[in-house]
Amino acid sequence: MEELLTINKAVYQLIQDFESGNIAVPEIQRDVVWKPDDIKGLIDSISQDFPCGSLILWQPREKDKSYIRSIMRPERLEQIRRSHGELPHYFLIDGQQRVTALASIMLDRGKLRELLAEMEEELPFIFVNLKRDFPHDTVASTEAAGYKYPWVLFNDLFAAGKHIKGVSPEDTERLNQYAMKIRNYQFPIQIVKERKYVDVAEIFTRVNSAGTQLTGAEIHLAEIVPHWSGITRKFRDYRTQCMRMYYDIDLSFLMRAITAIECKVPRVKELVKRVRNKKLGHKRLDNHWKKAKSATDRLIRTLQRDLQLDKSKFFTSKNALVPLVYYLACDSGKRPAVRDVQRFFLLSQLSEHYGGAADTALSKDFRILAGRNTVRQGLSDLVEAVDHEARQSYRGLKIRPDHVYGVSSKNVLLLLMYVLMRRRGATDWDSGTGTTAKIKRLDEIGPEEMQLHHIFPFNFVHKNKAALKPYVDDGWTDAEIRAEINDITNLTFLHQETNASIGDKPPWQYLPSFTDREMRKAHFIPDDPDLWKPENFQKFLNERQELLAKGMTSLLKSIS
């Protein structure tokens, strides 16, 4: 039987197969990393019939069925079972980013959330302008609110039978033709057949090493799994345990931690070499896994107890956890250096220590951490290094009001805001219905239930002439105004139900009924009711910047 089959599949067929579970993603694949510009570039290339590369699928053998269950994300496996009761026919070896990107613009967002629950928040909303330079005038946003005709969500162009308000019959036909062209675009597909999983892992490694640059952990995880029977299930069970503690720990992190304990470096390829050369047996690997798991548990407890970081949702980088897990696994002292653990974590986030070449930074950190007389001395030197870096951006570790700004995604100041509010005992707000139900603390709200709430709702400000006047008078563009409304200074943390019940109500209307003075203080909301009026929106942001900057500076001093 031929072991490599080449066929063509239309985009609509690929998305149907992905939605139904006929094509699945194995756990050796990395999470979504494509940025909005990558997605927009793919759409544009397809619309112009440019080559977009081929995809590689693996068709498992009949005897691989039991193994398949161990390499699939359990949530997706359960969805497929409910859908048609069969295991996937194919696995994506190369092409996850392209297929996921296309799914993000072609499927209903509700369906996308069901299929990609673990990564849906990272997928942007892509809007296209139907009147100006269609289809090239596009924008990407983390927020769907505030966009109206001629801006249309790309997903609406592919929704069967959906009529877009304001579009003429002639333009509707034009849009349908455009959508049909995207749907019918043909991808070359190579199907790997009659190959065992070890061979597939080798193919995955070679393909991805030559393509999009991946980290060592992502490339080599595929090679380790076949040699370490049962580890994916252990990882999966532990990740589930961490998720119950509101910590999202990925497979790459776990492999880095085990590698660091065995090799004193975080490069997973070093672990792969030892596994390949049979220098590491099952017993030794399991022992390192136990140490890594125990150290990770201790680290999570430390961050939750001492920094009050009860969830990982707002971390800007989880790379900082790797040196700390190594330290906690190797320090023989009875009392770990908890203060240095806190300082390294927070200051490494603040300095964006891992914001550039993360692998290079980790390698340098481990030369310090593992190269001193004791691992405790190594941690102390690391803290001194990130402290110096943080002071380059924030002189004297003082946060000025003009520092407190920006979008919410991967924003370290949003992380500091969350820590501040937790330390003040911040809670969700009253629903305004007069219910006697207990109002939850922020740490009692699960990551999937917590949302960023616009204190001045986006739609309200974007339509209110009084709120917009200072910006219009100063010549701000619409994009700049949108960014101002979405700025972290206008955000706080609430339960999704509370956020929904507030809707587009202006703050002068809902704050008196949803909050009391102590609630507002804990969320750093200025208590002057005049600042809640639309004409004072800009003054409200300035005042809240002052309050947050003062609180953040105090927080940093408390760990210095």
C-alpha positions as CSV (number, residue, x, y, z in Angstrom):
1,M,0.0,0.0,0.0
2,E,1.3,3.5,-0.9
3,E,2.6,5.2,2.3
4,L,2.4,8.8,1.0
5,L,-0.7,9.9,-0.9
6,T,-1.1,13.3,-2.5
7,I,-4.6,14.9,-2.9
8,N,-6.3,18.3,-3.0
9,K,-8.9,19.5,-0.6
10,A,-11.0,22.7,-0.8
11,V,-11.0,25.0,2.2
12,Y,-14.6,24.3,2.9
13,Q,-13.9,20.6,3.1
14,L,-11.0,21.1,5.5
15,I,-13.1,23.3,7.8
16,Q,-16.0,20.8,7.7
17,D,-13.6,18.0,8.6
18,F,-12.0,20.1,11.4
19,E,-15.4,21.0,12.8
20,S,-16.7,17.4,12.7
21,G,-13.5,16.0,14.2
22,N,-12.6,14.0,11.1
23,I,-9.3,15.9,11.2
24,A,-7.9,16.4,14.7
25,V,-4.8,18.0,16.3
26,P,-2.5,15.7,18.3
27,E,-1.1,16.9,21.6
28,I,2.4,17.1,20.2
29,Q,1.2,20.2,18.2
30,R,1.8,23.6,19.7
31,D,-1.0,26.0,20.7
32,V,-2.1,28.8,18.3
33,V,0.7,31.3,17.8
34,W,-0.4,33.2,14.7
35,K,-1.0,36.9,15.1
36,P,-3.8,38.9,13.4
37,D,-1.5,40.0,10.6
38,D,-0.7,36.4,9.8
39,I,-4.4,35.5,9.6
40,K,-5.1,38.6,7.4
41,G,-2.1,37.7,5.2
42,L,-3.4,34.1,4.7
43,I,-6.9,35.4,3.7
44,D,-5.4,37.9,1.3
45,S,-3.2,35.3,-0.3
46,I,-6.1,32.8,-0.8
47,S,-8.3,35.6,-2.3
48,Q,-5.5,36.3,-4.9
49,D,-4.9,32.6,-5.6
50,F,-1.4,32.8,-4.2
51,P,0.3,29.5,-3.2
52,C,-0.2,28.9,0.6
53,G,1.8,25.8,1.1
54,S,0.7,22.2,1.5
55,L,-0.7,20.4,4.6
56,I,0.4,17.1,6.0
57,L,-2.0,14.6,7.5
58,W,-1.4,11.3,9.3
59,Q,-3.9,8.5,8.8
60,P,-3.5,6.2,11.8
61,R,-3.5,2.4,11.3
62,E,-6.4,0.4,12.7
63,K,-4.1,-1.0,15.5
64,D,-3.2,2.6,16.6
65,K,-6.7,3.3,17.9
66,S,-5.8,2.9,21.6
67,Y,-2.8,5.1,21.1
68,I,-4.8,7.8,19.4
69,R,-6.8,8.3,22.6
70,S,-3.6,9.1,24.5
71,I,-2.4,11.8,22.1
72,M,-5.6,13.8,21.7
73,R,-6.8,16.7,23.8
74,P,-9.4,15.0,26.0
75,E,-11.9,17.9,25.6
76,R,-11.8,17.5,21.8
77,L,-12.0,13.7,22.0
78,E,-15.2,14.0,24.0
79,Q,-16.7,16.5,21.5
80,I,-15.9,14.1,18.6
81,R,-17.4,11.1,20.4
82,R,-20.6,13.1,21.1
83,S,-20.7,14.2,17.5
84,H,-20.3,11.0,15.6
85,G,-18.9,8.4,18.0
86,E,-15.8,7.7,15.9
87,L,-12.1,8.5,16.3
88,P,-10.6,11.0,13.9
89,H,-9.5,9.7,10.5
90,Y,-6.6,12.1,10.2
91,F,-4.2,14.1,12.4
92,L,-2.6,17.4,11.3
93,I,1.1,17.0,11.3
94,D,1.7,20.3,9.5
95,G,-0.8,23.0,8.9
96,Q,-2.5,23.6,12.3
97,Q,-2.0,27.4,12.2
98,R,-3.5,27.7,8.7
99,V,-6.5,25.5,9.5
100,T,-7.2,27.1,12.8
101,A,-6.8,30.6,11.2
102,L,-9.4,29.7,8.6
103,A,-11.7,28.2,11.2
104,S,-11.5,31.5,13.2
105,I,-13.0,33.5,10.2
106,M,-15.3,30.9,8.7
107,L,-17.0,29.3,11.7
108,D,-19.5,30.9,14.1
109,R,-17.7,32.3,17.1
110,G,-19.9,30.3,19.4
111,K,-18.9,27.1,17.6
112,L,-15.3,28.2,17.6
113,R,-15.4,28.6,21.4
114,E,-16.7,25.1,21.7
115,L,-14.0,23.6,19.4
116,L,-11.1,25.7,20.7
117,A,-12.0,26.5,24.3
118,E,-8.4,26.5,25.4
119,M,-7.2,29.0,22.8
120,E,-10.4,30.9,21.6
121,E,-9.5,34.0,23.7
122,E,-6.2,34.3,21.7
123,L,-8.0,34.4,18.3
124,P,-8.8,37.9,17.2
125,F,-12.0,39.2,15.6
126,I,-11.2,40.1,12.0
127,F,-13.3,42.9,10.5
128,V,-13.5,44.0,6.8
129,N,-14.6,47.3,5.4
130,L,-17.3,46.6,2.8
131,K,-17.1,50.1,1.3
132,R,-13.4,51.0,1.2
133,D,-10.9,48.9,-0.7
134,F,-12.7,45.6,-0.1
135,P,-11.4,43.0,0.8
136,H,-8.0,44.6,1.7
137,D,-9.1,47.1,4.3
138,T,-9.2,44.9,7.4
139,V,-8.7,45.4,11.1
140,A,-8.1,42.9,13.9
141,S,-9.5,43.5,17.4
142,T,-9.7,41.6,20.7
143,E,-13.1,43.2,21.2
144,A,-16.1,42.7,18.9
145,A,-18.1,45.7,20.4
146,G,-18.2,49.0,18.6
147,Y,-17.9,47.9,15.0
148,K,-20.8,48.7,12.8
149,Y,-21.5,48.9,9.0
150,P,-19.5,49.2,6.8
151,W,-17.3,47.2,9.1
152,V,-18.4,43.5,9.1
153,L,-17.1,40.5,11.0
154,F,-15.4,38.2,8.5
155,N,-17.4,35.3,9.9
156,D,-20.6,36.9,8.8
157,L,-19.5,36.7,5.2
158,F,-19.4,32.9,5.5
159,A,-22.6,32.4,7.5
160,A,-25.1,30.5,5.4
161,G,-28.2,32.5,4.6
162,K,-27.1,35.5,6.8
163,H,-28.2,38.9,5.4
164,I,-25.9,41.8,6.3
165,K,-27.9,44.8,7.1
166,G,-27.3,47.8,4.8
167,V,-25.9,45.7,1.9
168,S,-27.6,46.0,-1.5
169,P,-28.5,42.9,-3.5
170,E,-25.7,43.8,-6.0
171,D,-23.1,44.0,-3.2
172,T,-24.5,40.8,-1.6
173,E,-23.8,38.9,-4.8
174,R,-20.3,40.3,-4.8
175,L,-19.7,39.2,-1.2
176,N,-21.1,35.8,-1.9
177,Q,-18.7,35.4,-4.8
178,Y,-15.8,36.5,-2.7
179,A,-16.7,34.0,0.1
180,M,-17.2,31.2,-2.5
181,K,-13.6,31.9,-3.8
182,I,-12.2,31.5,-0.3
183,R,-14.3,28.3,0.3
184,N,-13.2,26.7,-3.0
185,Y,-9.5,27.4,-2.7
186,Q,-7.6,24.1,-3.0
187,F,-4.8,23.1,-0.6
188,P,-2.4,20.3,-1.7
189,I,-2.6,17.6,1.0
190,Q,0.0,14.9,1.7
191,I,-1.4,11.9,3.7
192,V,1.1,9.8,5.6
193,K,-0.3,6.2,5.8
194,E,0.9,2.9,7.3
195,R,3.4,4.6,9.6
196,K,3.8,4.1,13.3
197,Y,3.7,7.0,15.7
198,V,7.4,7.1,16.2
199,D,7.9,7.7,12.5
200,V,5.2,10.4,12.5
201,A,6.9,12.2,15.4
202,E,10.1,12.2,13.4
203,I,8.3,13.7,10.4
204,F,6.6,16.3,12.6
205,T,10.0,17.3,14.0
206,R,11.7,17.6,10.6
207,V,8.8,19.5,9.0
208,N,8.5,22.0,11.8
209,S,12.3,22.5,12.2
210,A,12.4,23.6,8.6
211,G,9.3,25.8,8.8
212,T,8.0,28.1,11.4
213,Q,10.6,28.6,14.2
214,L,9.5,26.7,17.3
215,T,11.1,26.4,20.7
216,G,13.1,23.3,21.6
217,A,10.3,22.0,23.8
218,E,7.7,22.2,21.0
219,I,9.9,20.5,18.4
220,H,11.2,17.7,20.6
221,L,8.2,16.9,22.6
222,A,7.0,14.7,19.7
223,E,10.2,12.7,19.9
224,I,10.0,12.1,23.7
225,V,6.4,10.9,23.9
226,P,6.9,7.6,22.1
227,H,9.8,6.6,24.4
228,W,8.1,7.5,27.6
229,S,4.9,5.4,27.7
230,G,2.0,6.9,29.6
231,I,3.6,10.3,30.2
232,T,1.0,12.2,28.2
233,R,-1.8,10.9,30.4
234,K,0.2,11.9,33.5
235,F,0.8,15.3,32.1
236,R,-2.9,15.6,31.2
237,D,-4.1,14.6,34.6
238,Y,-1.7,17.1,36.2
239,R,-2.7,19.9,33.9
240,T,-6.4,19.2,34.9
241,Q,-5.4,19.3,38.5
242,C,-3.7,22.7,38.0
243,M,-6.6,24.0,36.1
244,R,-8.8,23.3,39.1
245,M,-6.4,25.7,40.9
246,Y,-6.9,28.2,38.1
247,Y,-3.4,27.7,36.7
248,D,-3.0,26.8,33.1
249,I,0.2,24.8,32.8
250,D,1.2,23.7,29.3
251,L,3.1,20.6,28.2
252,S,6.1,22.6,27.0
253,F,6.6,24.1,30.5
254,L,6.4,20.6,32.1
255,M,9.0,19.2,29.7
256,R,11.3,22.2,30.3
257,A,11.0,21.7,34.0
258,I,11.9,18.0,33.8
259,T,14.8,18.8,31.4
260,A,16.2,21.4,33.8
261,I,16.2,19.0,36.7
262,E,18.0,16.3,34.7
263,C,20.3,18.4,32.5
264,K,20.6,21.7,34.4
265,V,19.6,23.5,31.2
266,P,16.0,24.2,29.9
267,R,16.7,23.0,26.4
268,V,14.5,19.9,25.8
269,K,16.8,18.7,23.0
270,E,19.3,17.8,25.7
271,L,16.8,15.5,27.3
272,V,15.9,14.1,23.9
273,K,19.6,13.2,23.3
274,R,19.7,11.3,26.6
275,V,16.5,9.5,25.9
276,R,17.6,8.5,22.4
277,N,21.0,7.3,23.7
278,K,19.1,5.3,26.3
279,K,21.0,7.1,29.1
280,L,17.6,7.8,30.8
281,G,15.4,5.0,31.9
282,H,11.7,5.1,32.7
283,K,12.5,5.0,36.5
284,R,14.8,8.1,36.4
285,L,12.4,10.0,34.1
286,D,9.5,9.3,36.5
287,N,11.6,10.4,39.4
288,H,12.3,13.8,37.7
289,W,8.6,14.1,36.9
290,K,7.7,13.7,40.6
291,K,10.3,16.4,41.5
292,A,9.0,18.8,38.9
293,K,5.4,18.2,39.9
294,S,6.1,18.7,43.6
295,A,8.1,21.9,42.9
296,T,5.4,23.2,40.6
297,D,2.8,22.6,43.3
298,R,4.9,24.5,45.9
299,L,5.4,27.4,43.4
300,I,1.7,27.7,42.7
301,R,0.9,27.7,46.5
302,T,3.6,30.4,47.0
303,L,2.3,32.7,44.3
304,Q,-1.3,32.2,45.5
305,R,-0.5,32.8,49.1
306,D,2.1,35.5,49.1
307,L,1.4,37.4,45.9
308,Q,-2.3,36.5,45.9
309,L,-2.0,35.4,42.3
310,D,-4.8,32.9,42.5
311,K,-4.9,32.3,38.7
312,S,-2.4,32.4,35.8
313,K,-4.9,34.2,33.5
314,F,-3.1,37.5,33.5
315,F,0.6,36.3,33.4
316,T,2.5,38.0,30.6
317,S,5.1,35.1,30.5
318,K,5.1,31.7,32.1
319,N,8.8,31.2,31.3
320,A,9.6,32.8,34.7
321,L,8.1,29.7,36.3
322,V,10.8,27.4,34.9
323,P,13.8,28.7,36.9
324,L,11.6,28.9,40.0
325,V,10.5,25.2,39.7
326,Y,14.2,24.2,39.2
327,Y,15.1,26.2,42.3
328,L,12.4,24.7,44.5
329,A,13.2,21.2,43.2
330,C,17.0,21.6,44.0
331,D,17.1,23.7,47.1
332,S,17.9,21.4,50.1
333,G,17.2,24.1,52.7
334,K,14.3,23.6,55.0
335,R,12.9,27.1,54.3
336,P,12.9,28.2,50.7
337,A,13.7,31.8,49.8
338,V,10.1,32.7,49.3
339,R,10.7,36.5,49.1
340,D,13.2,36.0,46.2
341,V,10.7,33.7,44.5
342,Q,8.1,36.4,44.6
343,R,10.6,39.1,43.5
344,F,11.9,37.2,40.6
345,F,8.5,36.3,39.3
346,L,7.1,39.8,39.5
347,L,10.2,41.7,38.4
348,S,10.8,39.4,35.5
349,Q,7.3,40.1,34.3
350,L,7.7,43.9,34.9
351,S,11.1,44.0,33.0
352,E,9.8,41.9,30.1
353,H,12.8,39.7,30.8
354,Y,11.4,37.0,28.6
355,G,9.7,39.3,26.1
356,G,12.3,38.9,23.3
357,A,14.3,35.8,22.7
358,A,12.9,33.7,25.6
359,D,15.1,30.7,25.0
360,T,18.3,32.8,25.0
361,A,17.1,34.5,28.3
362,L,16.3,31.1,29.9
363,S,19.7,29.6,28.9
364,K,21.5,32.7,30.4
365,D,19.4,32.4,33.6
366,F,20.3,28.8,34.0
367,R,24.1,29.5,33.7
368,I,23.6,31.8,36.7
369,L,21.2,29.6,38.6
370,A,23.1,26.3,38.2
371,G,26.6,27.8,38.1
372,R,26.8,29.2,41.7
373,N,27.9,27.4,44.8
374,T,24.3,26.9,45.8
375,V,21.1,27.2,43.9
376,R,19.9,29.7,46.5
377,Q,22.8,32.0,45.7
378,G,21.9,31.5,42.0
379,L,18.4,32.7,42.6
380,S,19.6,35.7,44.5
381,D,21.8,36.7,41.6
382,L,18.9,36.2,39.2
383,V,16.7,38.5,41.3
384,E,19.4,41.2,41.3
385,A,19.6,40.9,37.4
386,V,15.9,41.4,36.8
387,D,15.7,44.1,39.4
388,H,18.3,46.0,37.5
389,E,16.4,45.5,34.2
390,A,13.1,46.7,35.8
391,R,14.7,49.8,37.0
392,Q,15.8,50.6,33.5
393,S,12.2,51.1,32.5
394,Y,10.8,52.2,35.9
395,R,13.4,54.3,37.6
396,G,13.5,53.6,41.3
397,L,10.7,51.0,40.7
398,K,8.3,53.8,40.7
399,I,5.3,53.6,38.4
400,R,4.2,57.0,37.0
401,P,0.7,57.7,35.9
402,D,1.8,57.9,32.2
403,H,3.1,54.3,32.5
404,V,-0.4,53.0,33.2
405,Y,-1.8,52.5,29.7
406,G,-2.1,50.1,26.8
407,V,-4.2,47.2,25.6
408,S,-5.0,44.4,28.0
409,S,-3.3,41.5,26.1
410,K,0.0,40.5,27.7
411,N,0.2,43.8,29.7
412,V,2.2,43.5,32.9
413,L,0.4,46.5,34.4
414,L,-2.9,44.6,34.1
415,L,-1.2,41.8,36.2
416,L,-0.2,44.4,38.8
417,M,-3.8,45.8,38.8
418,Y,-5.1,42.3,39.6
419,V,-2.6,41.8,42.4
420,L,-3.5,45.2,43.9
421,M,-7.2,44.5,43.8
422,R,-6.8,41.1,45.3
423,R,-4.7,42.6,48.2
424,R,-7.5,45.1,48.7
425,G,-10.1,42.3,49.0
426,A,-11.8,43.3,45.8
427,T,-15.1,41.4,45.0
428,D,-17.5,41.1,42.1
429,W,-20.3,43.7,42.2
430,D,-23.9,43.4,43.1
431,S,-26.1,42.5,40.2
432,G,-28.4,45.4,41.0
433,T,-31.4,43.0,41.4
434,G,-31.5,43.0,45.2
435,T,-30.6,39.3,45.4
436,T,-29.2,38.1,48.7
437,A,-26.7,35.7,46.9
438,K,-23.2,36.0,48.2
439,I,-21.0,38.3,46.2
440,K,-17.8,36.4,45.2
441,R,-14.3,37.5,45.8
442,L,-12.1,37.8,42.7
443,D,-10.2,34.6,43.6
444,E,-13.6,32.7,43.7
445,I,-14.3,33.6,40.1
446,G,-12.9,31.0,37.6
447,P,-10.7,32.1,34.7
448,E,-13.5,31.2,32.2
449,E,-16.0,33.2,34.2
450,M,-13.9,36.3,34.7
451,Q,-14.1,39.1,32.2
452,L,-12.5,42.5,31.7
453,H,-15.3,45.1,32.3
454,H,-15.3,48.5,30.6
455,I,-16.2,50.9,33.4
456,F,-17.3,53.4,30.7
457,P,-18.9,50.9,28.3
458,F,-17.4,50.9,24.8
459,N,-20.7,51.4,22.9
460,F,-21.8,54.1,25.3
461,V,-18.6,56.2,24.9
462,H,-18.3,55.6,21.2
463,K,-21.8,57.0,20.6
464,N,-21.7,59.8,23.2
465,K,-20.9,63.2,21.7
466,A,-20.0,64.7,25.1
467,A,-17.5,61.9,25.9
468,L,-15.9,62.1,22.4
469,K,-15.7,65.9,22.2
470,P,-12.2,66.4,23.8
471,Y,-10.8,63.7,21.4
472,V,-12.5,65.1,18.3
473,D,-11.4,68.6,19.2
474,D,-7.8,67.4,19.5
475,G,-8.0,65.6,16.1
476,W,-7.9,62.0,17.4
477,T,-8.6,59.3,14.8
478,D,-11.3,56.7,15.3
479,A,-8.7,54.0,15.9
480,E,-7.0,56.2,18.6
481,I,-10.4,56.8,20.3
482,R,-11.1,53.1,20.2
483,A,-7.8,52.3,21.8
484,E,-8.5,54.9,24.5
485,I,-11.8,53.3,25.4
486,N,-10.2,49.9,25.5
487,D,-7.2,51.1,27.6
488,I,-6.5,49.2,30.8
489,T,-7.3,52.4,32.7
490,N,-10.9,51.9,31.8
491,L,-11.0,48.2,32.8
492,T,-11.6,46.2,35.9
493,F,-12.3,42.5,36.7
494,L,-15.9,41.2,37.1
495,H,-17.9,38.0,36.8
496,Q,-19.2,37.6,33.2
497,E,-22.9,37.7,34.5
498,T,-22.3,41.0,36.2
499,N,-20.6,42.4,33.2
500,A,-23.5,41.3,31.0
501,S,-26.1,42.7,33.4
502,I,-24.4,46.1,33.3
503,G,-24.3,46.1,29.5
504,D,-24.0,49.6,28.0
505,K,-25.3,51.5,31.0
506,P,-23.2,54.6,31.7
507,P,-21.3,54.6,35.1
508,W,-23.3,57.4,36.6
509,Q,-26.3,55.2,36.2
510,Y,-25.0,51.7,37.3
511,L,-22.3,52.4,39.8
512,P,-24.6,53.6,42.6
513,S,-26.8,50.5,42.4
514,F,-24.1,47.9,41.6
515,T,-21.4,49.1,44.0
516,D,-20.8,50.7,47.4
517,R,-17.9,52.9,48.3
518,E,-15.7,50.1,49.6
519,M,-16.2,48.1,46.4
520,R,-15.2,51.1,44.3
521,K,-12.1,51.7,46.4
522,A,-11.0,48.1,46.0
523,H,-11.3,48.5,42.2
524,F,-9.5,51.9,42.3
525,I,-12.5,53.7,40.9
526,P,-12.6,57.5,41.6
527,D,-15.4,58.1,44.0
528,D,-16.3,61.6,42.7
529,P,-19.7,61.1,40.9
530,D,-18.9,64.0,38.6
531,L,-16.1,61.9,37.1
532,W,-18.7,59.2,36.1
533,K,-20.4,61.6,33.6
534,P,-19.6,61.2,29.9
535,E,-18.2,64.8,29.5
536,N,-15.6,63.9,32.2
537,F,-14.5,60.5,30.7
538,Q,-10.9,61.8,30.0
539,K,-10.6,63.2,33.5
540,F,-11.9,59.9,34.9
541,L,-9.1,58.0,33.1
542,N,-6.5,60.5,34.3
543,E,-7.6,60.2,38.0
544,R,-7.7,56.4,37.8
545,Q,-4.2,56.4,36.3
546,E,-3.0,58.4,39.4
547,L,-4.7,55.9,41.8
548,L,-3.3,52.8,40.1
549,A,0.2,54.2,39.7
550,K,0.4,55.0,43.4
551,G,-0.9,51.5,44.3
552,M,1.6,49.8,41.9
553,T,4.5,51.7,43.3
554,S,3.5,50.7,46.8
555,L,3.2,47.1,45.7
556,L,6.7,47.1,44.2
557,K,8.2,48.7,47.3
558,S,6.6,46.0,49.5
559,I,8.6,43.2,47.8
560,S,11.9,45.2,47.4
